[in-house]
């Protein structure tokens, strides 16, 4: 089971939160570190707010874009 940690970006949809996961990776040629961010749509039964740090896990497909579920709020 995949587990990720990220920051809540948006909560405009019903029972859905958009979470941004920031990673650092090196450029293939120049080797300079670059920040990349990927967005995940996660099912939200807890009621998180924008700016919260959350932990979320992989789950069965809930809708067309939701395949993740928020487990806990790490930091408000």
Number of C-alpha atoms within 10 A of each C-alpha: 5 8 12 14 18 23 23 22 18 16 17 10 10 9 13 20 27 21 29 19 17 14 12 10 12 11 10 8 6 7 9 9 12 10 9 11 12 10 14 21 22 24 23 20 13 11 12 20 15 15 14 16 21 19 18 22 17 15 15 9 11 12 9 7 10 18 16 24 23 25 16 15 18 12 10 11
